[in-house]
Amino acid sequence: VRYQVYQGLALQQVAAERSLRPSDGLPALLPVVLYNGWTPWTAATDTTELIRLPADDALWAWQPSVRYPVLDMGADHGPALALRDNPAVLLFRLERRQTLAQLKAVIDDVIAWFRYNPALTDLKSCFAELVAKVLRKLGYRQPVPGDLQESRTMIENLVDYWKEEWRAEGKAEGKAEGEAKGAAIVLLTLLRQKFGHVSPEIEQRVTTATLDDLMHWTEAILDAGTLDEVLRTG
């Protein structure tokens, strides 16, 4: 329904900007939904799927019929994502859920692309902000530099940063068990940011784990593709 509203507003704007008359007609539009959520897209892509009418009802002729294409950034797009000379592909790759090694590879390709397109400084700043957003999703709370090369180096140091976060949480408690509690808090935060919902069973397992297990799991989270892969380590 929101897509249908956006489509109408877009046509209104085009008609106003071009001062279109009824005899001019309207241009063709192809609005696309870009989706970067953690779970696959499941919403209806055609309004006729949502309207509750019998198949032979005469009112069908007057119902809105709006379809839209979805580009799910988390889906498997095959060899198309292997391209390294297309900024749209690089954007998709940045938005995907990925391991630490994959993320570093994407940033390397982004850096290389802008090396051959140095004049696009505004676009480069946008990509630097996207990288900073990815780092924040991973739980990095320190200021992120606007330089892509520095951001890549920061990713390599991310695990060490998390370990320091544990120590700070633990020292605040003043006890050995406080350190484990702080590590559990950090790990649960990262798990929710990367994988979404964390079940009560998993939360219980994390909060009762040893500090060694928590350290192994937090190191594994960067390269793991699923929550199960994280908890299998250690």
N, C-alpha and C positions, 0 to 999 in steps of 0.2 A: 504494500500500500504506500509506503514511504517512497519507494522507487517511482511509482506512478505519479506522485506529487512532484518529485524532483524533475521527472521528464516533462511534465506540464510547465513547470517554472522555467526550465531550460528553453522550451519552445517560445514561451512568452518573452524571455530575454532576447533571444535571437530575432524574433519578429520586431521588437522595439528597437534594437540596435541597428537593424537593416531597414527600418521603416517599411516593412513589407505591407503590400496591399493584398486584398483577397485574391486578386488575379495572379499574384506572384506564387501563391502556394507556400508550403513550408519545406524546409530542407530535411533530408533524412538525418536521423540521429542514431547513434549507437552508444548509449550510456552503458558502462560496464561496472559491475560491483567487484571491487578489490577486497578480498577477505584474507586477514592474516591472523585469525583466531587459532587457538591450540587444537580445538576439536574440528572435525570435518564439517563443512557447510551442509545443513540438512533442511533449511527452510524451503518452502515452495518457490519455484522460479516462474510461475505463471499464475495470474490471479484467478483463472478459471478453476485451479485446483482448490481454491479456498471458498468459492461460492457454493452454498448449499441449495441446489435446485435439482428436481428430477431431470433426468437426461432429456425427456421429451417436452419440457416446459417451454412455453412460448416466450417467456421472459429472457431466455438465453440470448436472443437476438439483440437485447439492449444492455447486456452486462459488459463491464469493462474487460478487455482481454489484453493484458500487458505481460510480456515476457522479458526476462533479462538474462544476460550471460553472467556467470560468476567465474572469476579467476581466483581460485583458492590457492594462496601462496604456499600453504603447507602440503598440498597434494603433490603427487609424483608427476612431473611434467616431462619426464624422460630426457632425451638428448638435447631438448631445447635449452635446458638450464646449463648445458656444458659450454655455451657461448660465453666468450670473455670480452667481446668488443661491442656489447650492447648494454647501455645503461639501464634499460628497463629490466633486462635479465639480471643484472647485478642488484637492482632493487629487490627483485623477487628473492634472490638468494640471501640477501641480508634479512629479509622478513621471515625466512623459514626457520623452524626449530632445527637446531643442528648441534653437532659436537664442537668442542673448542678448536680442534684441528680444521674442521670445515669452515668455521668462522674466520680463522686466521687466513685460510686460503682465499675466501671471498674478499677480505680486506686487501690482500696482496693484489688481487685482480682489479679491485677498485683503484688502488694506488697506481697500478700500471696503466689503467685506462686514462686517468687524468694526467699521467706523464705525457701521453700522446695528445691530450686535449687541454693544454695548460690555460687556454683563454677562458674556459668555462668555470670561473672562480665561484660564481653564485651557486652553480650546481654542485661544485665540490664542497661548499659549506653545508649544503643540504645533506649530502652523503655523510659528512663528518657528524652531523647531528643525529642521523639515523644510527650510526655506529655507537654514539653516546647513549642513545635510547636502548640499544641492545645490551650494552654494558649495565645500564640501570636495571633492566629486566633480570639480569644475572645476579643482581644484588649488590653491585658496586655503588657505594654511597658517597665516595669522594668525588670532587670535581673532575670532569672528564675533559681532556684537552681538545681543542678544535682542530688539531692536526691529526690526519689519518695515520701517519707513521707512528706517532706517539701513542695513539689509541691501540695500535696493534701490539706495541711493546707492553702496554698496560694489561692486555688480555693474558699475556704470558705470566704476569705477576699476580693474576687474580686469585689463585689458590693461596699464595702467601698472604695476600690481603685478608682472605677469609680466616686464616689461622690466627692472624693478629686480632681479628674481631672476636674470636673465641676467647683469646687470652684476656681481652678487655672485659668481656662479659663475666668470665670466671673470677677475675681479680675483684670485681665489684662485689661478688658474693663472699669473698674472703675465705673460701674453703675449696678443697679439691672437687667435691661434688658440684660446687657452684660453677666450675669451669665446664664440666660436662653439661650442666643445665644451659649455660650460655651457648655452647656449641649446638645443643639440640634446638634452641630457639632460632639460631642462624640457619641451621639446616632445614627446619620446617618452613621458614620463610622462603628459602631458595627453591624448595620442592614445589611450593604453591605457585611461585612466580613462573617456574619452568613448565610444570605439568598440570597446573590447575588444582582441582580438588584433591585433597589428601584425606583418605578414609580415617575414621577413628582408630582402626586397627593399626594402620601405619603410624599414626601419631603416637599411639601407645608404645609401639616398638622403638620409635626414635627417642622418646622421652625417657625410656628405661635402658637405653643402650649404654655401653661403656664409651669412654672418651676415645679410645682407639678406633672403635667401630665408627663413631661419628666422624672422626678425621678421615678414615678411608672413604666413607660415603660422600663426604663433601668434596673430596678430591675427584671422586668418580662422576659427580653430577655434570661436570662440564662436557665430558665425552660420551655420556650415556644418552641413548635415544628414548628410553622409557624409565619409569620409576622403578620397575622391577630390576632393570640393569644396574641401577644405583645400589640397591639393597642386596644384590648378589655378591658384591665385592666385600673385601675385608676378611 
